[in-house]
């Protein structure tokens, strides 16, 4: 039977347009295969279950982002960089700008022969609560979905949970539960999995698993010794999951359903029904968690509202616009590439890149030293 595989969920409040409008916008950011020197490529794709770009389900819809990344070990890049620095024919120490140029060149060279991975990230939107449930473990992957939605939608309102308040709430509620308050988690049940963490001179962690009874452990004593809850096993009906201190839902084990699939139901329809049931449940126990833990919801600072810096006079001529055009057309951005293309010095190229980051044209550095081009190709806006 075709089921919606939601094992983990990162939750965001996002005000997305209706499914029909969103589908037209997603067409502006389709996935394209990696080029020889490209390290990362991402874009929206059709669902493998329904073959739809936006799949309508009861209560909302689902979208899919494909992410292809080349595997370039950081340690290998660093070894090559160290070797090149050692082999330099110069009596002067290597400068930061030169080191960055060398690193970018190494990544470009390694990319030509590197293997790549493919990941499909599915996000489910519940329209009534305006919550987006991203089925992912990595927050970086969820941010890819949000940043690309922002790119195609232009401006979307979003908010997130105030983590510090929530973390205190989870620890406090577990203390109350262990002190005999059986309603500390409301309709949710506390399961047999708990991880505690304490940061003093060093980080200390304690895992409690496969417990028959919380009262037979020293969890309560550890909480008095300034340990805090890192994650806690909870249940919602027959569904169990781990709730982390930063409000991520992991290791979801869904209740078994005994409903028989009708003969006239397609695989796509079965998947839609299963997805609808799961996002309804996710939304319900998210409501329960928020009411129990009294988490505050604070507006995020969104890229479109970030104050833009004024362009310095020396860059207010044609060059900045030409660089933006080049970057958005090639979908590549690096200081060394701009230096070579426009025959300018490193410092000037670096400041233009910083200005493009301030203006939301490109992202900040990602782990491999490159930048993602956020702005669409000129003429496609």
Secondary structure, DSSP 8 states (H G I E B T S, - for coil): ------S-EEEEEE----HHHHHHHHGGGB-----SS--EEEEEE--TTT--SEEEETTEEEEEEEEEEE---HHHHHHHHHHHHHT---SS---HHHHHHHHHHHHHHHHTT--EEEEEEEEEEETTTTEEEEE-S-HHHHHHHHHHHHHHHS---EEEE-HHHHHHHHHHHHHHHHTT-TTTTTT-EEEEEEEEEEESSSEEEEEEES-S-GGGSSHHHHHHTT-EEEEEEEEETTEEEEEETTSEEEEEE---------TT--HHHHHHHHHHHHHHHHHHHHHHHHHHHT--EEE---GGGS------GGGSSHHHHHHHHHHHHHT---HHHHHHHHT--HHHHHHHHHHHHHTTSEEEE-TTS-EEE-S--TT--
